[in-house]
Amino acid sequence: MQELVVKASNISKHASSGDETIQILDHINLEIYLGETLAVCGRSGSGKSSLLVILAGLDLPSAGELSLLGRPMMGITEAQRASIRRGDVGFVFQSFQLIPSLPARENVALSLEIGRGMPVKEALAQADELLNELGLGHRLYQLPAQLSGGEQQRVAIARAFINEPKVLFADEPTGNLDQNTGDLVADMLFRMVEHKKASLVLVTHDQELAARCDRQIYLKQGKIVEQSV
Amino acid sequence: MIERVIRLWWCDWRHNRDWVLFSIICFCLFVLALLQLLSASLKETTLKSTNQIVGADWVLESSLPAEEAWLDHALQQQLRYTQTLETTSVILHQEKTAWVGIKAVGRHYPLVGNVLTQSNISSAETPRDVGPEIGEVWVSPRVYHQLGLTMGEEVSIGYATFRLTALILDEPDRSGRFYDLAPRVMINWQDVPATRLIQAHSRATYRTLLVGDRDAWARFEGWLKPQLRVHDQLKSALNLRPGLKGALEKAKSYYDLIGLVAFLLSGSALMLIFDRYLRRQTPKISLFTTMGYSRKNIVKVYALQWLWVSCLAFFLTLFLALTCFNLLKSGLAERMWIELESPGVMPAVQALIVALFWLWCVGAICFAQVLKLPPLIMIRGLPSGDHGIKKSVSFAAIACLSVILFGGIFGRSFFLVLFGLLLWASLVFAVLYVVSRLLKPKLPLFGLRVRLVFRQWFYRPGLFFLQVITMSFILLSSVTIYYLKVELFDTWSRQMPQGAPNYFLMNIFDENIQPLRSLLASSSLKPSRSYPIVRGRLTKINEQPVLSEVTKEAQPRRRVNRELNLTWTHTLPYENHIVAGSWLTHNPRLDQVSVESELAERLGIQLGDELTFSVAAKEIKVSVTSLRKVEWDTMLPNFYMIFPPGLLDKEAFSYLMSLYIPSHSAEVIAQMAARFPEVNIIGVDVFLSQVKKIKDHVSLALEFANLILLISVCGVLFAAINSTWDERLLTYSISQLVGMEKQWVVKALIYEYALLGLASGVIASLASEGLAYWLYTNIFNFDWAPSLWLFLFVPTVSALMMAAFAGLSSYVLLRKQAYQRTRALLGR
């Protein structure tokens, strides 16, 4: 039987804006297995990113049950949630979210140091190796602002995969990139997922990109309105 | 264009939270303007209150009456005046006589303040704003007792007869030279000819007391100075009260220092705020460039926007500062014994112009650098910290320019302080730069926590250095201001402790010293040590006659024309400090003298010089073996010349002593006057209480100014800490996204800010010692001693304070989810 990495049962999320309550997610049920790739699609404001953030344990739902890597995420402390995320979960964001004051190699090594508690020398060596694999061997010492968008996203992918996570959450990873660079980054992402045998939860507007996933779900006003395989 | 400027500004104001930055800028400008107003007002108030006890704003002193034309011209210049004449003579009542100091006062006397009188020996003190009428005489209680007078009786002075109508306790323009004073007798100016006391070569001092507008005085002074005769001297109020001068000049310097610190603090805060503002504006500027907007047009848009903001801030803060000052003035009027003077709007206007000039220069530098960057780099974020360094160097250059252009506001001494601080900041900058260059290659060897904590230093070194320098400057100024305040108050309370002498007894003969002490002891009064006094003249310095050097240009030397009180003792008097040479006891020789240092400087006397004195028609030659700094503010007997015992004690001498006589023991004064008629009893009680009032008033004002400065310090500290807060938070938020625990983030922020506090504290404590040394020795004339505990206290407190700030802020800010926080920080 395949390992269940994410299980969401009836999760809802709402936010208050003055007297008004806005429903962001409405009774979402979802199961994601190890090695499976899932695309979350929908219009802007449909709740895609909110769902990704909740599934990844970065935010909590207002109601419902959630487990990540077999461990319940509700009723535990932020520190405990962080410990679950630390080793087996990876993230890639639309706006890269690299630490501006750290060079590329240190941004990547950061995951190893935080996730595995690896000594700095070893972490940096592994980071260099992975960045070389991704074609960034000549940009190791550059700060994020000195890299192109595609390069920054490749650094972010390296940072996400260096810990060999079981599940990767990607929020519009090619949204900030041109078509060619986007394709390149997407290829790299899927290749890494396949190579590392990880699960992927991908939020995207790009139908082609979504089609490369095993499964797609479509959100509308916080509800899953369609699922396709 | 104008419409676009206003629209953009309004959008930023509403949506980009520019109103927060504008509020901080206004706050800085407001505090600066208010402190300048307060500082100017306190200076003016202190001077006015001094004038009140001196009885005039300015005095023309001479051995001849003032020319009629001068007095007419003073009136034309809207200056009010009155005249006094002082001489010594004998007052006669029946068979009894007394040697007295006679003062004839003209119409309008006293111009400022009141004459303190009693209508009878047992009646209450009555302040009067007029002098005696023609034919009337007022005498001091001592003369009253000495001559056995009753009110309404007649007394003779010279050829004229007067009717006693009041007892005089004090007058506002009483000379500060206590030792020269004989018991006071006051008559009307118009009675002087009838007495026939003033003949061709009579020794008399004419004083023309003047009050009025400062500009009018400046015009009058300019007109009068070329016409002054060799005997004439123009004096300001402070010069008439040497006992008060030192204290008030120290207070004035302190006000100036507060003004200067406010200026520097506001300048630092404005710099940091503007830097942050421009970082926020960078994407928009980049967008304009991308859209093909020319740089010239972008500059125009922002220049107009900033002109608008500057004008708004200028008038708003000026209005607020003036309103607040007036509220304070009316609020404090009840607590202070004298009302705050209105300094006008100029101090505030001047300060605001300086601050806005500074802001524009800083803005121009930042803006020029942003415009130089390619648009895409600007959109993505500034690439490295090198620009920060260039920017900081440019800031220093602009600061130098500001100092050169506007240093005059604070006077020459503080101008030097400004340059010293700039030099210090440059040095710190250089040291930090070198250390960062040395450490940078080693950084990857350290663990994540250390790297994250130190990264800010290397990522944006310019900004980090500015932050450290600003923070250490805040600490430095706070510590220095605090120290100076404590020192100032300590000095004042040391100089005028509870029970400070309020009476001087002069002309006590050797045979009377013991009986007098016994009389005082019977009333439980304890006099100070007694000093033997011989009158003598300094006639030659290194065989060069002193008198030949006394010209109008060398007026201070007139002091040596008069007879000096020469004393001898083995013990260095209280609050006397040897500044050169060694005290008399270290030299076995008899022919030596210790000279007061200011007099020595004026006369060009140096250690080893030979001085010749004329004492009782004998010539005495002595060598200068020490120079003494004397605190004239102490109200204790002080001397220009002190000899070793054995040299002068063969001459006829008398004793001088001082003592405190509480009001309930006042009857002892009458007993002394009756038993020792030849002893001069000089009361300075009223003067002392006036001085005390002024010092209390100044102390209160200083505390108040400090409070405003403290508010300003907090504001700047907030701005300094906030300047890099967003970047730090972003770093830790991303780390949190990849699994770093919140607790770890809080710890890291605390460590980082504690390090910043520690570094700033160490730098500040080092600099504060240097600054304190310079201020103590060059401006405030305090004794300086290094304070070692400062090196421990300041860095510790600074580190703890910063750590507390970081802990508290992170606790509040980290409540938001890391993902949302990161998106908000990235503006997406």
Interface residues (C-beta under 8 A of the other chain):
Chain A: V53 L58 D59 E78 A79 A82 S83 R85 R86 G87 V89 F91 Q94 S95 Q97 L98 I99 P100 S101 L102 E106 L110 S111 E113 I114 G115 P119 V120 K121 L124 L143 P144 A145 Q146 R159
Chain B: I377 R380 G381 L382 P383 S384 P444 L445 F446 G447 L448 R451 R455 Q456 F458 Y459 R460 E727 L730 T731 I734 S735 Q736 L737 V738 G739 M740 E741 K742 Q743 Q817 A818 Y819 Q820 T822 R823 L826 R828
